């Protein structure tokens, strides 16, 4: 449990920093859109900057999705290996991690149409779909284990 606690603390710190990364990515998109576009070179530079910023703004929530799955997997371990009294806390942690995963997936999806590099967009879309499927599968397992523990079937 000590290892799970340390890993959870590391994840918590990562999530707190992710808020700033998301804000920075959004601000970069705004800044790129404000670049001058009078000359051909300015237009090309602006479009390139917008694409880079949009990719970053899409990758940040993708990373949140990935880390949310990790958090859910830690909750599963606590549910199965922790004290019976911690089972409900593990269930809540899993549910919160699922909410974070679902929200992050939505943020990825809202940004995908902004990407002009189809190969990058497809790669991110596939990762998002796989991670979300993994999250949805993992929460079912978390709930099953928690329900079994709470029913005294551990």
C-alpha positions as CSV (number, residue, x, y, z in Angstrom):
1,X,0.0,0.0,0.0
2,X,3.0,2.3,0.6
3,X,4.0,2.0,-3.0
4,X,0.5,2.7,-4.2
5,X,0.4,5.7,-1.9
6,X,3.6,7.1,-3.3
7,X,2.4,6.5,-6.9
8,X,-0.9,8.1,-6.1
9,X,0.8,11.2,-4.7
10,X,3.0,11.4,-7.8
11,X,-0.1,11.3,-10.0
12,X,-1.8,13.9,-7.9
13,X,1.1,16.3,-8.3
14,X,1.2,15.5,-12.1
15,X,-2.5,16.4,-12.4
16,X,-2.1,19.7,-10.5
17,X,0.7,20.6,-13.0
18,X,-1.5,19.5,-15.9
19,X,-3.9,22.3,-15.1
20,X,-1.2,24.8,-15.9
21,X,0.0,22.9,-18.9
22,X,-3.6,23.0,-20.3
23,X,-3.9,26.7,-19.6
24,X,-0.5,27.3,-21.3
25,X,-1.5,25.3,-24.3
26,X,-4.8,27.2,-24.7
27,X,-2.9,30.5,-24.4
28,X,-0.5,29.4,-27.0
29,X,-3.4,28.7,-29.4
30,X,-4.7,32.2,-28.7
31,X,-1.3,33.7,-29.3
32,X,-0.8,31.8,-32.5
33,X,-4.2,33.0,-33.8
34,X,-3.2,36.6,-33.1
35,X,0.0,36.4,-35.2
36,X,0.2,38.8,-38.1
37,X,-1.1,37.5,-41.5
38,X,-0.5,40.3,-43.9
39,X,2.3,38.7,-46.0
40,X,2.5,35.3,-47.5
41,X,5.4,34.4,-45.1
42,X,3.4,35.7,-42.1
43,X,0.4,33.7,-43.2
44,X,2.5,30.5,-43.5
45,X,4.2,31.1,-40.2
46,X,0.9,31.8,-38.5
47,X,-0.7,28.6,-39.8
48,X,2.3,26.6,-38.7
49,X,2.2,28.1,-35.3
50,X,-1.5,27.4,-35.0
51,X,-1.0,23.8,-35.9
52,X,1.8,23.3,-33.4
53,X,-0.4,25.0,-30.7
54,X,-3.4,23.0,-31.6
55,X,-1.4,19.8,-31.4
56,X,-0.1,20.7,-28.0
57,X,-3.6,21.6,-26.8
58,X,-4.8,18.2,-27.9
59,X,-1.9,16.2,-26.5
60,X,-2.3,17.7,-23.0
61,X,-5.8,16.2,-22.4
62,X,-4.6,13.0,-24.1
63,X,-1.9,12.8,-21.4
64,X,-4.6,13.5,-18.7
65,X,-6.6,10.7,-20.1
66,X,-3.7,8.3,-19.9
67,X,-2.8,9.3,-16.4
68,X,-6.5,9.0,-15.4
69,X,-6.4,5.3,-16.4
70,X,-3.3,4.9,-14.3
71,X,-5.1,6.4,-11.3
72,X,-8.0,4.0,-11.9
73,X,-5.6,1.1,-12.0
74,X,-4.2,2.2,-8.6
75,X,-7.8,2.4,-7.3
76,X,-8.3,-1.2,-8.5
77,X,-5.3,-2.4,-6.6
78,X,-6.5,-0.6,-3.4
79,X,-9.9,-2.1,-3.8
80,X,-8.5,-5.6,-4.1
81,X,-5.5,-5.5,-1.8
82,X,-6.4,-2.7,0.8
83,X,-8.3,-2.8,4.0
84,X,-12.0,-3.5,3.7
85,X,-12.7,-0.1,5.1
86,X,-10.8,1.4,2.2
87,X,-12.9,-0.3,-0.5
88,X,-15.5,2.5,-0.7
89,X,-12.7,5.1,-1.0
90,X,-11.2,3.0,-3.8
91,X,-14.5,3.0,-5.6
92,X,-14.8,6.7,-5.3
93,X,-11.3,7.1,-6.6
94,X,-12.1,4.9,-9.5
95,X,-15.3,6.9,-10.3
96,X,-13.4,10.2,-10.1
97,X,-10.6,8.9,-12.3
98,X,-13.3,7.8,-14.8
99,X,-14.8,11.3,-14.8
100,X,-11.4,12.7,-15.4
101,X,-10.8,10.2,-18.3
102,X,-14.2,11.0,-19.9
103,X,-13.6,14.7,-19.6
104,X,-10.1,14.5,-21.0
105,X,-11.4,12.4,-23.9
106,X,-14.0,15.1,-24.7
107,X,-11.3,17.7,-24.7
108,X,-9.2,15.7,-27.1
109,X,-12.2,15.2,-29.4
110,X,-13.1,18.9,-29.4
111,X,-9.6,19.8,-30.5
112,X,-9.1,17.1,-33.2
113,X,-11.0,19.0,-35.9
114,X,-8.5,21.9,-35.4
115,X,-5.6,19.8,-36.5
116,X,-4.6,20.0,-40.1
117,X,-2.0,17.2,-40.0
118,X,-4.3,14.2,-40.7
119,X,-1.7,11.6,-39.7
120,X,-1.2,13.3,-36.3
121,X,-4.9,13.7,-35.8
122,X,-5.5,10.0,-36.6
123,X,-2.8,8.9,-34.2
124,X,-4.2,11.0,-31.4
125,X,-7.8,9.9,-32.1
126,X,-6.7,6.2,-32.0
127,X,-4.9,6.7,-28.7
128,X,-7.9,8.5,-27.3
129,X,-10.2,5.7,-28.3
130,X,-8.0,3.0,-26.9
131,X,-7.4,4.8,-23.6
132,X,-11.0,5.6,-23.1
133,X,-12.0,2.0,-23.8
134,X,-9.3,0.9,-21.3
135,X,-10.8,3.3,-18.7
136,X,-14.3,2.1,-19.2
137,X,-13.2,-1.5,-18.9
138,X,-11.1,-0.8,-15.8
139,X,-13.9,1.0,-14.0
140,X,-16.1,-2.1,-14.5
141,X,-13.5,-4.1,-12.7
142,X,-13.0,-1.5,-10.0
143,X,-16.8,-1.6,-9.3
144,X,-16.9,-5.4,-9.4
145,X,-14.1,-5.7,-6.8
146,X,-15.5,-3.0,-4.6
147,X,-18.9,-4.5,-4.7
148,X,-17.5,-7.9,-3.8
149,X,-15.5,-6.5,-0.9
150,X,-18.5,-4.6,0.4
151,X,-20.6,-7.7,0.2
152,X,-18.0,-9.6,2.2
153,X,-16.9,-11.7,-0.7
154,X,-13.3,-10.6,-0.9
